[in-house]
């Protein structure tokens, strides 16, 4: 028996998987071998077209089973391929529908709830805000990292400098280095440190504006430039607060705002630990005729307190009673340098530390002019050093140009110098009395 090759047509099935996916045409069906009752004698010779080898018994039954099973498998594959294609087409259709609906909602506002142009603009603004905040946070993080790196480098450099100081001079050299923390690279001839003064300015401003509520009167009498001597009454108890407030007020308040004042401080103040260096770096100068003449020669404003140590440590019962002006050295300076004298009355500073007694025995041991005892010190310890929040007034009188009135050669006339000294003292005393009469309370 020979085999014939016949074609089995497919009816009504689109073969997408095995055919052309674009056209959807079905692929040609595979040939299927079926049995034919052609006798062996009619078979073509071996090697010619249509030759088939001999078949064993039962092969016809196998071919018939194969012929019946193959169309079923092919129909299942074709159905599965058609189902997958249909699902892909449906999915693509849904995406196209979504895009189309979004486009319609954008081009035709009001078709969907919440899809109006105002909401879209709000969302756009929110996105811009998020972008700006993200950029700002990145910049802040970068700035924070840079600042932290800079601080770490400064700390390492400080420790290295401190180690070098210990190797050079031991603990004493290291202590000096610690005292100079934050010092400016350059200071003037008297030790004024602009960097240190800038760091202490907020504290001085707090004391001036909030704690003592200082008021300036007659500050227009202070020349805006050039040499001048400010002659004021003295007080303080422990610390020359009056000198610092006077300098701070003229330096920061108009019309004399920005005018630098160099106060002359008594020599004994520099014997207290840390007090002398702090005052020097803030601009104070150790009181001496030579230092005062050099400052006036450099066209500075100089504040002097002729009462000296007696004025700082006066008893509370003697407050605002001017002590004797010693030797009249400020008058001699004014005559020699041609600097005008401006009398100054400071009200309120003599109550910040009411001195009720003095421990002279302790003062002799410490080589100090006095050790004051107040209602709070030494009973409250370090808290007793806090000054009381009294209300201050600083009053400036009209300037006295003694050099223009008497000539510079009058500095050698001791009698004239003493008379001019008492004249200035009387003027300051009169200003104090007038200011006290106008005061309602020590604290208000």
Order of alpha helices (4+ residues) and beta strands (2+ residues): beta-beta-alpha-alpha-alpha-beta-beta-alpha-beta-alpha-beta-alpha-beta-alpha-alpha-beta-beta-alpha-beta-beta-alpha-alpha
